[in-house]
Amino acid sequence: MIGAEPDSFLSRCPNCRRTVLVEDGVCSRCGFPFVCDLEKPAPPERWSLGSFLSRVTLFIGLLAFSLYFTLTGYTFGEGYTARTVTELTEAGLEAAPMPVVGPADFEHRVELALNLLAQRAPAFYTRVCDSLTSIGYVPEGTVKVGARNIYLTGVAAYIDPATGATRVRIPGAYLSGTDVLFDRDVFYLAGVLVHEARHRELYQSGLSVGGIAEEYECESTAYDALTRMGAPRALIYSLAQFLQNPYHKRYQAWKRYYEQYHR
């Protein structure tokens, strides 16, 4: 039977090489400690396929997460430059072929949008010039059509399909705000003009049906024009979202606009 270790005992000290009385685990001659921590380290974790796959999955997930936000930031940051605006201005802007009514800055933006269409999507430029007889600025959210007030909820512009008179709201010409002018604003306005031109084309051909169905057709035409012009991908993406599901609740403002217009 092994009892508890005594407090003092005789032993040969490995340090001073003498047989000494060890008290409290220490050599009484040189002070060498006879007690030390001999705890074994934990054994290494055994390799397993499940553990390896979980680590790989975690790494791929973190990589995908990082890439998503990096690329999203890059995509939605496009167009916040003035490179295209500068190129168009330096090349010389052709005057709009139709009357443009509004502040000087609004007229300048319309000229930029029309020249952008003429240079990069000439077929769409011709369609706009054939359909829009005038372009006016509307700072408020309503336009008067005959004896009625039409509330422009959710839309950037309005065209009288019978006459071709077009009025553009602040979002249409001032997407980034009234105090700045980025390339994206010009591309967006060009798409708005193409969109309104398509409304009149449908009216003149007897194919105007109103509602989301007509809005879908006009946005599809604007999407084609923006793609042809090499517009910032964020603008193209926003149109693609609508074209994927035009009946989503976020687009109900357009539905309400058409309901009041076609009564």
C-alpha distance (Angstrom), angle and dihedral (degrees) to the residues before:
residue distance angle dihedral
M1 . . .
I2 3.74 . .
G3 3.78 114.7 .
A4 3.73 132.4 -166.5
E5 3.80 116.5 -60.5
P6 3.89 110.6 -96.8
D7 3.79 119.2 -113.9
S8 3.86 90.9 -124.6
F9 3.79 132.5 27.2
L10 3.79 142.7 153.2
S11 3.76 117.6 -98.6
R12 3.78 141.4 151.8
C13 3.82 109.1 -102.4
P14 3.81 111.6 -132.6
N15 3.81 89.4 -151.5
C16 3.83 105.6 49.9
R17 3.83 94.7 21.3
R18 3.80 94.1 -131.4
T19 3.75 132.9 120.2
V20 3.75 103.9 -112.4
L21 3.76 141.3 165.5
V22 3.76 108.3 -96.8
E23 3.80 112.1 -149.3
D24 3.80 123.1 -177.6
G25 3.78 88.8 -5.5
V26 3.84 94.3 -61.1
C27 3.83 131.0 110.0
S28 3.82 107.5 -109.6
R29 3.83 90.5 -146.1
C30 3.83 106.5 45.9
G31 3.78 102.9 7.1
F32 3.82 95.2 -118.3
P33 3.82 110.1 163.9
F34 3.77 115.5 -122.1
V35 3.82 92.6 -170.1
C36 3.81 121.1 74.4
D37 3.83 137.4 158.4
L38 3.76 108.2 -92.8
E39 3.84 96.5 171.1
K40 3.77 110.8 148.0
P41 3.83 118.9 -124.7
A42 3.77 117.0 -111.4
P43 3.79 112.6 -90.8
P44 3.83 115.4 -106.5
E45 3.78 116.4 -95.0
R46 3.75 111.6 -94.3
W47 3.82 116.4 -116.0
S48 3.78 116.0 -109.1
L49 3.80 133.6 174.6
G50 3.80 92.5 -127.8
S51 3.80 92.8 53.8
F52 3.81 91.5 47.6
L53 3.81 93.6 49.7
S54 3.79 92.0 48.3
R55 3.80 90.3 54.5
V56 3.82 91.9 48.3
T57 3.81 91.1 48.8
L58 3.79 91.5 50.1
F59 3.81 91.4 49.8
I60 3.82 93.3 49.3
G61 3.80 90.8 47.8
L62 3.80 93.0 51.9
L63 3.81 91.0 46.0
A64 3.81 92.7 50.2
F65 3.80 91.0 46.8
S66 3.81 91.4 52.7
L67 3.80 94.1 45.4
Y68 3.82 92.7 48.6
F69 3.78 94.6 56.4
T70 3.79 92.8 40.1
L71 3.81 93.9 52.3
T72 3.81 93.4 39.6
G73 3.78 90.5 54.0
Y74 3.80 89.6 47.9
T75 3.81 93.5 49.5
F76 3.78 96.6 46.2
G77 3.78 91.1 43.6
E78 3.79 92.0 61.3
G79 3.78 118.6 107.6
Y80 3.80 96.2 31.3
T81 3.80 89.3 116.8
A82 3.80 136.4 85.4
R83 3.79 97.3 -135.7
T84 3.80 95.4 112.5
V85 3.81 92.5 41.1
T86 3.81 89.9 52.8
E87 3.81 93.1 47.6
L88 3.80 92.3 50.7
T89 3.80 92.9 46.4
E90 3.79 94.5 47.6
A91 3.81 91.1 49.0
G92 3.82 89.3 55.1
L93 3.79 124.8 -104.5
E94 3.77 120.6 -110.3
A95 3.80 113.5 -138.2
A96 3.80 116.5 -106.2
P97 3.83 112.0 -93.6
M98 3.81 90.7 -136.8
P99 3.83 130.8 50.9
V100 3.81 113.5 -82.3
V101 3.80 114.9 -161.4
G102 3.79 123.1 -167.6
P103 3.80 142.9 63.6
A104 3.80 117.8 -24.0
D105 3.80 90.9 -107.8
F106 3.81 90.6 53.6
E107 3.81 91.3 50.5
H108 3.82 89.2 49.7
R109 3.80 91.6 52.3
V110 3.80 92.3 49.5
E111 3.80 90.4 50.7
L112 3.80 90.4 50.3
A113 3.82 91.6 50.2
L114 3.82 92.9 48.0
N115 3.81 93.0 47.2
L116 3.80 89.8 48.1
L117 3.80 89.4 54.2
A118 3.80 91.9 45.8
Q119 3.80 92.1 52.9
R120 3.79 102.1 39.5
A121 3.80 106.0 22.7
P122 3.83 107.5 21.9
A123 3.81 94.3 167.0
F124 3.81 90.5 58.4
Y125 3.80 90.3 44.5
T126 3.80 89.6 57.4
R127 3.79 91.4 49.9
V128 3.80 91.3 50.8
C129 3.80 92.3 49.6
D130 3.81 91.1 47.9
S131 3.82 93.5 50.6
L132 3.81 108.2 33.6
T133 3.81 112.6 69.6
S134 3.82 95.1 177.0
I135 3.81 138.8 1.7
G136 3.79 119.4 -148.0
Y137 3.77 134.1 180.0
V138 3.81 118.9 -118.0
P139 3.82 113.1 -169.2
E140 3.80 94.0 -179.9
G141 3.78 128.5 62.6
T142 3.81 98.0 -111.4
V143 3.79 137.7 63.8
K144 3.78 127.7 -162.5
V145 3.80 114.8 -123.4
G146 3.79 109.5 -177.1
A147 3.78 105.8 -50.8
R148 3.81 93.9 -21.1
N149 3.79 134.8 88.7
I150 3.80 112.7 -137.1
Y151 3.80 113.3 -155.9
L152 3.79 110.1 -142.1
T153 3.80 96.4 -145.0
G154 3.78 113.4 172.7
V155 3.81 95.4 -8.4
A156 3.79 131.3 106.3
A157 3.81 98.3 -151.4
Y158 3.77 144.9 8.0
I159 3.82 130.4 -141.6
D160 3.78 127.7 -166.5
P161 3.80 97.6 -135.5
A162 3.80 92.4 -157.1
T163 3.80 95.6 55.8
G164 3.80 105.9 18.2
A165 3.81 92.6 -125.4
T166 3.81 106.0 151.0
R167 3.77 129.4 -164.0
V168 3.79 123.3 -166.9
R169 3.78 125.4 -153.6
I170 3.81 126.3 -147.5
P171 3.83 95.4 -90.8
G172 3.80 90.0 55.3
A173 3.79 97.2 55.7
Y174 3.80 100.9 17.8
L175 3.78 104.9 44.4
S176 3.82 92.4 151.5
G177 3.80 95.0 39.0
T178 3.78 137.1 -80.2
D179 3.81 96.0 -80.0
V180 3.80 101.2 54.6
L181 3.78 138.3 53.1
F182 3.77 119.6 -156.6
D183 3.79 130.0 170.4
R184 3.80 89.4 -106.5
D185 3.82 90.4 61.7
V186 3.80 91.8 57.1
F187 3.80 93.5 46.1
Y188 3.78 90.7 48.1
L189 3.81 93.0 49.7
A190 3.80 90.1 49.1
G191 3.80 88.8 53.9
V192 3.82 90.6 48.6
L193 3.82 91.1 54.2
V194 3.81 91.2 49.1
H195 3.80 89.3 48.7
E196 3.82 92.8 53.1
A197 3.79 92.1 45.0
R198 3.79 89.4 56.4
H199 3.82 90.2 54.4
R200 3.79 89.9 58.7
E201 3.80 92.9 44.5
L202 3.80 89.2 56.1
Y203 3.81 91.3 47.3
Q204 3.79 93.4 49.7
S205 3.80 92.4 48.3
G206 3.83 92.9 48.0
L207 3.80 92.7 -114.1
S208 3.81 99.1 111.6
V209 3.80 108.2 127.0
G210 3.80 100.2 161.0
G211 3.78 125.1 -148.8
I212 3.76 127.2 71.7
A213 3.81 91.4 -39.4
E214 3.81 91.7 64.6
E215 3.78 91.7 40.2
Y216 3.79 88.5 54.6
E217 3.81 91.3 53.7
C218 3.81 92.6 48.5
E219 3.79 93.4 46.5
S220 3.81 89.7 49.1
T221 3.81 88.7 55.9
A222 3.81 91.4 48.1
Y223 3.81 89.2 48.4
D224 3.82 90.5 54.4
A225 3.81 90.8 49.6
L226 3.80 94.4 48.2
T227 3.79 91.0 48.0
R228 3.79 90.8 50.1
M229 3.82 90.8 50.0
G230 3.80 93.7 49.7
A231 3.80 93.5 -118.1
P232 3.82 121.6 -173.4
R233 3.77 108.9 -74.2
A234 3.80 92.8 -123.5
L235 3.82 89.8 65.5
I236 3.78 92.2 46.9
Y237 3.80 90.2 47.0
S238 3.81 93.0 52.8
L239 3.80 91.2 52.7
A240 3.79 91.2 45.9
Q241 3.81 89.0 55.0
F242 3.80 90.5 56.7
L243 3.80 93.3 45.1
Q244 3.80 90.5 52.7
N245 3.81 92.6 56.6
P246 3.83 114.7 4.4
Y247 3.82 91.4 169.9
H248 3.79 94.4 61.7
K249 3.81 113.6 127.9
R250 3.81 91.8 -114.2
Y251 3.83 88.4 70.8
Q252 3.79 96.9 50.7
A253 3.82 90.2 106.2
W254 3.81 88.5 70.8
K255 3.79 90.0 50.2
R256 3.81 91.1 53.7
Y257 3.80 90.1 48.7
Y258 3.79 92.6 55.2
E259 3.78 93.0 44.6
Q260 3.81 91.7 58.5
Y261 3.80 93.1 41.4
H262 3.81 97.5 52.0
R263 3.81 98.0 44.8
